[in-house]
Structure formats: structure tokens, C-alpha cells
Amino acid sequence: MIAILIGTRPELIKMAPVMRSLTEQKVSFCFIHSNQHYSKQMDEVFIKELKLKKPDFNLHVGSSSHATQTGRIMEGVEQAIKKAKIQILLVHGDTNTTLGGAIAAKKLQVAVGHVEAGLRSFDYKMPEEVNRTITDRISDLLFAPTDGAKQNLLREGIAEKSIIVTGNTIVDAIKQHKQFANKSIVLKTYGLTAEKFILLTAHRPENVDRKVQLIKLFAAVSHVANKLSLPVVWPLHPRTESKLSQYSLSVPPEVMILPPLSYFDMLRLQMASSLILTDSGGIQEEAYVLKKPLITLRDSTERPETLSANFLTHLDIKKIDQALVAIKQEKISWGNAFGDGNASEVIVAETKKYLERLHDIE
């Protein structure tokens, strides 16, 4: 039995094509949801919108410290594996759900397949870097989205026979979902005109956890808005909203706050924006696939393939200005680094082969 473990919205979006491929091939699988970032809008609504089956196991982990959250995930995944007689667990990305699930599976001698293996920012201050590096070390199947990710794994001593370059499932997801995003009425709902606004997403600790950083974020965003004479649209992540409340901060007048949006609405906003500002890894990929100019409000990225059209500035106004000049002069380019949209099929095919080998051994 194959199990798919997810815990966050980005994981759900990027594993949806894998779940669909399994369903289309009539391969039964167990869906485990840790509820690491639970909110009805960002969880139940997404599953329904993406037309996925309901989770077979809901772990109801919720928000907590890294250690507490990871421990709860390990306990919950261990129980699910035993009840469902799981033989291989597919995890995605770099969250506490990824790490906790992988450790729980390996302790039970259950195989682990890591989707999006080999990404490296080389910044161990980021919890995600710790999670993804450890998960890669203990995985049996490493589904690398690019050749660059494969090279990272080889440099770390991972056996080449365990690494499969698949492409990135975000391409699959966008190809499958773009038609639905085009039907979104989010622009009309909020009075927005295509190509006449800047889209902002920001939720990472280095940008929102401290008051001084939030103030710097606001200054940078206001600077871009005034430079381009465009409003900024900011769908507010619940985590960021709580920090704004904690510090009694109001957003700049150039910024329009939106509530958390459905995936299709968010995809539509990206497609219609003139520029995207983000600290999200997933948005970096989506902007690249959608061919949208992007400024990443971070110092490092685990997605170097995007850097032909993605500028790392963090909150440095000088670097932001340099990025805006490059974008205006069209000194950017988009390639095909993430594949053609068949990553999910490759992942399913290789997982089935691995299961067959397990059965032959038994």
C-alpha cells in the first residue's frame, strides 16, 4: 500500500497531480493529512476545490513548536502506517510533516519516497533546510525535480540509483488547474485590473516575526508601489495576520489586504499581476512557470533555476531598485527548468516499480 502524507497548502497543491495519477491508474493509496497548518479556508476548502478524496487519516497536529509538532507527526504517522499496513510513504518538500513522516516510516522499516528531493539553499538557519536535508538522507526513492537537485544529492553521497529526475509537479499542477483559475472572479470581486497591480506574499519568520522586520518589509513594499505607481495586493497569511495584531501594526496605504484565498483565486492573481513580491518557495516556482517577473524577499533560494527571472533582494532597497531596472529593461528570461508537466506520472511509475521489487523480495 502506498501512502501520501501532506500537511500544508503547498504540499497539497503539488501532490494533487500525484494523487490524481494514482487514481487514474486505479492504484489504491492512503491519504494522511497532518493538519500542520490547519484552517478551514486553507485546508478543507482546498481539498474540495482540487477534487481530491478526503484524508483517510487526519492527525490534527496543529501549530506548535518545531519539536512538539514534529513529535506529534511522528506519533500520528506511526499509527497510520500500522493501521493501513503501508509499504511506502511519499512525502513532499521540507516541512515538519515531511521530516516527521520520514522518520516515523524509517523506524518501522517502511520505505520513503521524497518528492522534491535535493533542493538546497545552504542556509541552515532555515528550518526547511534542516528538514529537507535529513529527509533526503533517509529516503529510499529521491524524486529530484531538476538535474541541479540531483547533483546536490550526488555531492552528498546519495547513491545515483536511488535518484530519479522527474521534473517539478508544480508544472503538472498549473497545467491541470489553469483552466479553473481563468474562471475565477477574484479580479472583479476586489476591483482589480489585470497587469495593474503588484502581488505580495510574505510569511517567513525572517520577515514577519519581529516588529523591526515587518516595518522594513512595509518600507520596501511601499517603495516598490510608489516607484511603479501601482497598488500592492496582499492575501494575508494567518501567521502574518497574527503578527500584525501582536505588534499593533497597520499596513501602508499602498497595500490592499485580502483574506486567505482559494488556490484558483491565488493562481489567477499571479497570472494577472504585473510583478510578484514573495518570500515563498512555491510562489518562486509558480511565477517562473507562469513567466511573471519576480522579486524574492530573501537572501537565498533553494530554487536557483528561477534566477534568470527571479531577483534575490531581501528587504534591501538598493537591490530592489536594481531588480526593477533589470525587469524594466527585460533583462530576464524563462526557460524550461521544471519539465513539461509529467512529473506526477514519473513519480507514480517509479513508486509502482519499487513496490513490485518489494513484493518480489517478499
NUGUMI-241458 format. One record per residue: residue in one letter; x, y, z of N, C-alpha, C in turn. Coordinates in steps of 0.05 Angstrom, whole numbers, plus 5000, padded with zeros to 4 digits. Layout:
// NUGUMI-241458
AXYZXYZXYZ...
//
This chain:
// NUGUMI-241458
M501749765000500050005000501750255000I501150444983502450704981500950894999A502451065013501151285029502351545020I500651755019501552025013501052195038L503152325047502952485071503352785063I501352945072501653235068500853375094G501653625096500953775120500454075115T501154175092500854455086499554495059R498654735054497454805028499254755005P501754855005503554794982503954504976E504154344997504454054993501953944980L499654034988497153934977496954004948I497654244940497554334912499454164895K501854124905503953994889503753694889M502353574909501853284909499253204896A497453404891494853344878495253204852P497053284834497453134809498352844814V499852794834500752524840498352354849M496652474866494252324875492352274852R492152464834490452424810491552204792S494152204789495351994772494951714784L495251694810494651434823491751354819T489951544822487051484819486451394790E487651544770487151474742488251194735Q490451124748491550854743490350634761K488350714776486950534794488750404814V490650564824492450474845491350584872S490650404890489550494915491850614932F491150824947493150954964491751064989C493351095009492351215034493251505036F491451685043491951965044492052045074I494352125083494752215111495252515111H493652655127493852945130494653015158S496953145162497753205189496353445201N495153615183493853865192495854045206Q498254055195500454215207499654505208H498354605186497554885185494554895181Y493054815201490254785197488655045198S487055095178484955285179482955195157K480455235162478455135143478855235115Q479455495113479855615086482255495072M484455445087486855355075487255055075D485054905082485354625085482954485072E480654475086478354335075477454445048V477554715046476654835021478554754998F481054735003482954664983482554374973I482054194992481653914984479153894967K477054034974474554034959474954164932E476354394931476754534906478454374887L480354234897482154074880480953794873K478553744884477053494878478753254886L479953264909481453044920479752884940K480452634944478952484964479552584992K477752545010478252635038480452465050P481952585069484152425081483052175096D484651965093483951715108484751745138F486751915142487651965170488152265173N486852385193487352665200488752665226L491152775227492752765252492252995271H491053215260490253445277492653545294V494853565281497353655295497253945303G496354115285496154405291498854535295S498754795301501254955304502354915332S505054905333506454875359509354925354S511054865373513954895369514854685349H517154715337518254525318518354245330A519454225354519853965367517153835373T515353985385512753875392511253785367Q511253955347509753895322510953645308T513553635306514853405293514353145308G514453165335513852925351511052825348R509153015347506352935343505952805315I507252915296507052805269508152515268M510452475281511652215282509752015295E508552095317506651915331504251845313G503152055301500752005284501351845260V503551895246504251745222504851455230E506151415252506751135261504250975264Q502251095276499650955280498250905253A498351105235497051065209498450845193I501050845194502550635179501850355188K501650325215500950065226498149985219K496250175221493450105215492950045186A494250195168493750165139495649975126K497649875141499649685130501049815106I502050055111503450205090506150075083Q506850065058509449955049511350175039I510250395029511950615021510450875026L511851065039510651325046511851535028L510151685013511151904997510752165013V512952305017512952565030513852775010H513153025016513853244997515253475011G517353564998518453825006520153835031D519454015049521354085071520054175097T517654095102516254175126516753985149N515754055173515953875195514453615190T512353635174510853395166512653205149T514153325131515953165114517953015132L519253155150521353035167520152835186G517952915200516752735220515752475207G514452505184513452275170515652085161A517852205150520052035140521351885163I521752015186523051885208521251655219A518651715222516851505232516851265214A516751305187516751085168519350915171K521551055171524150905172524450745197K523450855219523550705245521950445243L519950445226518250205222519150035198Q521450095187522549955164520749985139V519350215137517650275114519250455096A519050405070520550565050519450845049V521251035042520451315040521151415012G519251544999519751684974519551984978H521652134972521652424977521252574951V518952694948518352854925519453134929E521053234910522453494912524953464928A526353244924528853184937531153354924G533153414941535553534930535653834929L533453964937533554264938535354354961R536954554956538754654976539054954975S538655084997539255374999541955415012F542955205025545455205040545355405064D542955465073542555645095541155485118Y542855395137541755225158540355375180K540155635177538455795195535555745189M535055655164532255595156531555305165P529355285181528555015189528054825165E527154945143526554785119529054645109E531354785110533854665100534554415117V534154435143534654205161532753975154N530254045150528253835145528853685119R529453845098529753715071532353555070T534453655083537053515082536853245097I535653245121535352995136533552795121T531352895110529452725096530852595072D532452745057533852625035535752395044R537052445067538952245076537751975083I535151975091533951725099531851615080S531651745056529651665037530751435019D528951275009529651054991529351134962L527351294956526951404929527151704931L528951824916529252114917528452234890F526052354890524952464865525852754862A528052794848529253054844527853204821P527053454826525553604805527253694782T529853724787531653824766534353674767D535953704746538553584747540353714768G539953974772541454114793540953994821A538453924826537753794851539053524853K539153374831540553114830543453154837Q544753354825547553394830548153454860N546353604873546553654901546653394917L544853214910544752954924547252784919L548152784894550552634888552952734904R553153004906555353124921555353044951E552852984960552552904988552852604992G553552454971554052174974551551994971I549352104961546951944956547451764932A546751514933547151334911545451414887E546751424863545451514839542951344832K543151084838540850904832538350974847S538651124869536251204885534951464876I536351604857535451874849534051854822I531651974820530251994794529552284789V530452384766529852664758527052654745T525152794757522352764749521253014735G522453244739521053494734519653574759N518453804759517153914783514053884780T512853774801509853744799508354004799I509754234804508354484802507454544773V509054444754508354474726505854314720D505754064730503353904728500954044739A501254154763499054284778498054524762I499854684752498954924737497554844711K498554644697497354554672494554444678Q494254304700491654184706489654394717H490654604729488854784743488455064730K490055124710489955384697487155454686Q485855254674483155294663481155384684F481455274709479655344730480355624741A482955684742483755954751482756164733N482656104707481656304688478656374692K477256204706474456254712474056394738S476156444753475956584778474956864774I473356964793472357234792473757414813V476157334822477557474843478257764834L478857814809479458084800477058264802K474758154793472258314795471458354824T471758154840470958164869472458394883Y474958434877476558634891477258874874G475858904852476259144835478959174823L480258954815482958964805482958944774T484959064762485259054733487858904727A487658724708489958554701492358734693E494758664702497258804697497359074709K495559134728495559404740495859374771F497059164780497559134809499958954814I501158984837503358824847502258624867L503058374865502158174884504358124904L503658124930505558074952504657834968T506557654974506157454995508557465013A508057455039510157465059509257325084H510857125093510056985117512456865132R514856875121517156745133518056895158P519056735178519856855203521757095201E523657075182525657285179524457545170N521957535159520657785150518357875168V517157695183514757775197514857725227D516757575237516757505266517557735284R519157925274519958145291518858405280K518158585299516858835291518658995272V521259005279523159165262523259055234Q522958795230523058685203520458745188L518258735202515658805189515759095180I516859265196517059555188518759585163K520959435162522759435139521259325114L519659115119518058995097516159205086F514759345103512859555094514359765079A516659845088518260055074518959965046A519859715044520659605018518259594999V516059495009513659464992512559734983S512559925002511660194995513460324973H515960274976517960374957517360274929V516860004926516259894900513660004889A511560024906508960124898509260404887N510660574901510960854892512760874867K514760704865516560704842515060634816L513160444819511660344796508960474793S508160634813505560754813503260554811L503560334826501660124825500960044854P498459954859497659854885498859584890V499159514915500059244923497759084935V497358844925495258664935496558454952W495658424977496958244996494958045008P494557804997492957605011494357525037L493157575059494557565084494557275096H496857165100497256905113496456935142P494956735153494156755182496456805201R498756695195501056725212501957025212T501957145189502757425187500657605200E498157535196495957695208496257705238S497057475250497357465280499657645289K501757665273504057835279503358125277L501758205257500858475255499258565279S497558385288495858435311497658455336Q499558265339501258265362502858525365Y503758635343505358875343503759135339S501059105336499359335332500259505308L500859365286501859505262499659515241S499559735226497759765204499359765178V498259655157499659635132499759915119P501659955101501860215087499360265070P498760515064496360585048496460465019E498860405009499060294982498260004981V497859885004497359595005494359535010M493259354994490559254997490758975009I489658945033489558685046487258525036L487858275029485758075022485857845042P483557715046483557475063484957245049P485657035064486756795050484956705027L486156645005484656584981484756284974S482856204957482955934946485355914927Y486155664921488355624903487855744876F485455704865484855814839484856114838D483856244860483956534861486856634863M488456494878491256574881492756544855L492156324841493456284815492656494795R490156574796489156784778490557054784L490857114810492257364817495157364806Q496457134808499157124798499157164767M497357034754497157064725496657354716A495157494732494257764725496057994735S497957924753499658134765501758234745S502758474751504958584734507658514746L507658454772510158384787509358234812I511058054820510557904845512857944864L512158004889514058024911513357794930T515357634938514757404955517057314971D516557164992518657025007518056725006S516156644989515256364987516856204966G517555964973518955794954517055704931G514655634938512655544918511955764899I511656014908511056234890513356284871Q515856244880518056274862517756084838E516955844843516555644822514255724804E512055794817509655854801510056104783A511356304794511956544778513756474754Y515656304759517456224737515956074715V514155884723512655734704510655914689L509556114703507656304691508956534676K511656544677513256744664512457024674K512557054701511957304714514557414727P515157674724517457794738517157764768L519357704781519257634810521557754825I520857874848522957954867522457794893T524557644901524357474924525557614948L523957644969524757804993526257625012R528357495002530057315017532957355008D534857255024537657275016538657035001S537156815002537956564989535556424978T536056234959533856074948534855794944E533055604948533655324942532655254914R531855464899530855424871532555604852P535155544849536855714833536055714803E534555514795533655504767531955744759T530755874780528956104774530456374771L533056374777534556624779534956774753S534256654731534256804706532057014704A530056974722527757164722526857224751N528657174770527957204798530257344812F529657564826531757724838531657694869L533857604881534157584910534957854921T533157984936533758244946533458274976H532058074988531058105016529658375017L530358545038528958805041530859035035D532858975019534959175012533859354989I533359614995532159794976533959824951K536559834955538459864933538259624914K538159374925537959134909535259124895I533159214909530459224897530459414873D531659644875531859834853533359714829Q535459574835536959444813535259234799A533659084815531858884803529759014786L528659234795526559374780527659484753V530159574753531459664728531759434709A532759204719533158974702530558874690I528458874706525858794697524858984675K525159244680524259444660525759414634Q528359354636529959324612529759034600E527958874612527458604602529958434602K531658474623534058304626533358054642I531257924634530357684647529657474626S529757224633528957014614527856774629W526056634616524756394628525456154611G526355954623526955704609524955494614N525855244615524055014619525254834640A526254954661527854804681526254594696F523654634698521954454715520454244699G521054214674519853994659517354074644D515953874633513753914615511053844627G510953774652508353724665507653434668N509653254666509152964670510552854694A511353024713512852934736511252734753S508652794756507052614772506952334761E506852314734506752044722509351894726V511552034725514151904730514351814759I513451984778513451914806511851664811V509451654800507651414804508951164792A509951194768511150964754513550844770E515251024780517550934795516750814823T514650934834513750824860512550544856K511050504835509950244829512150034824K514250114810516449934805517849854831Y518150054849519349994875517649794891L515049844890513249654905513449374894E513649354867513849094855516348954863R518549104866521048984875520848884904L519449044920518948964948517448704949H515348674932513748434932515348194922D517148244903518848024893520747914915I521748104932523548034954521947864974E519447954980517847814999517147534990
//
